[in-house]
Amino acid sequence: MDIASTGFDYDELEGEYAGVRRTDPHIAVRLREFLGDAQSLLNVGAGTGSYEPQDLRVVAVEPSKQMRALRSSQVVPALAHFAEDLPFAANAFEASMAILSVHHWPDLQRGLAEMRRVTSGPVVVMTFDPNAPTDFWLKDYVPEMHAVEMRRYGPIERIVQGLGGADVHTVPVTRTCQDAFQAALYARPEWFLRAEVRAAQSAWSHLPAGVEARAMADLANDLRSGAWDERYGHLRTAPTVMCQLRMVVSQG
Ligand SMILES: C[S@@+](CC[C@H](N)C(=O)[O-])C[C@H]1O[C@@H](n2cnc3c(N)ncnc32)[C@H](O)[C@@H]1O
């Protein structure tokens, strides 16, 4: 398998990824609850190491060379493997997690089966449910995004099935969320106008040519004229909003 076959080439990533996509403390607390009392943890599609609890024995796998290079000295070095082919024995880990990664996997079912195979306890998959209701306004500027996200994420039931049954939990996203995925910026529309922020959000690269530029021009105009604030300004102070972020938790 090749990293470019995963749909967004993290090896081409430049600039500020680690600064834009940081561990959000609220999400980290929720995740920690689901990991229970596990002592060993496999992080699949581990990226720069966000959300890896410091008090667990962590093994991280990450296929992108560039992502592995962006990991700080505070986290373990990641091994170069794909989710679909994990080189570990059955039940080698007490818990495992895949954080905002499964939508990149060429073979979702095989990757999930691999995670379940190597884990004796909880498997936690953090992802988005593109069918869930949301207050996030970006769709009004980029109506094309829904089709893109449906194609990439698909129905969340596929993940539940791939894990052999799981519970789906809503994850609240707060106004100051430190992990700047798109919905995390519901109260900070100006962030979208920064190219380095969008570069750390893979969805943009899947849109038809010209859509991103058009949407950003419209957003910039509306922010200048005050139209954005008239329509959505109440969200600037909303502590949380209805979002599509989910944790899918399969118990061992
Ligand atoms: C949005 S990043 C998330 C990184 C990290 N989990 C985090 O929360 O910051 C998605 C990651 O999934 C990785 N990835 C893509 N295809 C993969 C695959 N088939 N198996 C494992 N990881 C994969 C990418 O290289 C990338 O690092």
Ligand as a Chemical Component Dictionary entry (heavy atoms), coordinates in Angstrom:
data_LIG
# 
_chem_comp.id                   LIG 
_chem_comp.type                 NON-POLYMER 
_chem_comp.pdbx_formal_charge   0 
_chem_comp.three_letter_code    LIG 
# 
loop_
_chem_comp_atom.comp_id 
_chem_comp_atom.atom_id 
_chem_comp_atom.alt_atom_id 
_chem_comp_atom.type_symbol 
_chem_comp_atom.charge 
_chem_comp_atom.model_Cartn_x 
_chem_comp_atom.model_Cartn_y 
_chem_comp_atom.model_Cartn_z 
_chem_comp_atom.pdbx_ordinal 
LIG C1  C1  C 0  -6.181 13.741 10.374 1  
LIG S1  S1  S 1  -4.727 12.791 10.656 2  
LIG C2  C2  C 0  -4.987 12.407 12.370 3  
LIG C3  C3  C 0  -3.714 12.137 13.094 4  
LIG C4  C4  C 0  -3.839 11.897 14.592 5  
LIG N1  N1  N 0  -4.582 10.687 14.876 6  
LIG C5  C5  C 0  -4.456 13.094 15.274 7  
LIG O1  O1  O 0  -5.549 12.976 15.826 8  
LIG O2  O2  O -1 -3.860 14.164 15.259 9  
LIG C6  C6  C 0  -5.039 11.229 9.837  10 
LIG C7  C7  C 0  -3.855 10.278 9.910  11 
LIG O3  O3  O 0  -4.235 8.998  9.397  12 
LIG C8  C8  C 0  -3.100 8.475  8.715  13 
LIG N2  N2  N 0  -3.486 7.391  7.779  14 
LIG C9  C9  C 0  -3.893 7.511  6.501  15 
LIG N3  N3  N 0  -4.127 6.294  5.973  16 
LIG C10 C10 C 0  -3.866 5.378  6.933  17 
LIG C11 C11 C 0  -3.915 3.956  6.995  18 
LIG N4  N4  N 0  -4.316 3.224  5.956  19 
LIG N5  N5  N 0  -3.550 3.353  8.148  20 
LIG C12 C12 C 0  -3.174 4.088  9.208  21 
LIG N6  N6  N 0  -3.107 5.442  9.211  22 
LIG C13 C13 C 0  -3.454 6.082  8.092  23 
LIG C14 C14 C 0  -2.518 9.668  7.999  24 
LIG O4  O4  O 0  -1.195 9.467  7.566  25 
LIG C15 C15 C 0  -2.664 10.742 9.073  26 
LIG O5  O5  O 0  -1.547 10.845 9.898  27 
# 
loop_
_chem_comp_bond.comp_id 
_chem_comp_bond.atom_id_1 
_chem_comp_bond.atom_id_2 
_chem_comp_bond.value_order 
_chem_comp_bond.pdbx_ordinal 
LIG C1  S1  SING 1  
LIG S1  C2  SING 2  
LIG S1  C6  SING 3  
LIG C2  C3  SING 4  
LIG C3  C4  SING 5  
LIG C4  N1  SING 6  
LIG C4  C5  SING 7  
LIG C5  O1  DOUB 8  
LIG C5  O2  SING 9  
LIG C6  C7  SING 10 
LIG C7  O3  SING 11 
LIG C7  C15 SING 12 
LIG O3  C8  SING 13 
LIG C8  N2  SING 14 
LIG C8  C14 SING 15 
LIG N2  C9  SING 16 
LIG N2  C13 SING 17 
LIG C9  N3  DOUB 18 
LIG N3  C10 SING 19 
LIG C10 C11 SING 20 
LIG C10 C13 DOUB 21 
LIG C11 N4  SING 22 
LIG C11 N5  DOUB 23 
LIG N5  C12 SING 24 
LIG C12 N6  DOUB 25 
LIG N6  C13 SING 26 
LIG C14 O4  SING 27 
LIG C14 C15 SING 28 
LIG C15 O5  SING 29 
# 
